[in-house]
Amino acid sequence: MVRIVVVAFFVLLPAVPAFAQDDYPRVEMAMGYANLGFPSLTTATGTDHHSGFATHMGFNLTRSLGFENYTGVYGMGQGVTLISNLFGGKAMYRASRIVPFVVAGLGVGYFTASSSQGYLSASTFAIRYGFGADVPFSDSMAWKIDVSRLGMGNPFLPPPGGRTTNWNISTGIVFTLSN
């Protein structure tokens, strides 16, 4: 009886990968352009749009659920730079030609400013929630469109540390690092 079980085990062992053919990317990374609406640093009212660089690093646990780390670097004008880093969840629906998703996360916004008085910095709690889609154009690459709301404290708003939430649009190329 033991021999039969051992032989059956070794005969069926090569077939095990066929049972796990749930084909989806496990690790993805996207890089590209981002545009953030943020209160103007030069006028008392109004919103300016600031260009920047964005990365999305995704770790997919299943076909429809995963984690995502979003990092954005924006030039805010007046010698101010914003670096945002947010980690959160991602839910997606994998269709054949498009992968729509929703995201939500928490993190930090880090402001740096260089001026004639020296170098200043401030960090603040940040949130992100939104939606988007990946459009695959090969097995290992896709185009990402992400539209989300990015909320954080703004050390430049009166009173110091006032909160603001505005639209963030990012787009770029997704690279599949692991299947």
PyMOL commands that set and color helices and strands:
alter all, ss='L'
color gray80, all
select helices_A, chain A and resi 2-19
alter helices_A, ss='H'
color red, helices_A
select strands_A, chain A and resi 27-39+47-60+65-77+80-92+99-115+118-136+141-153+163-178
alter strands_A, ss='S'
color yellow, strands_A
deselect
rebuild
show_as cartoon
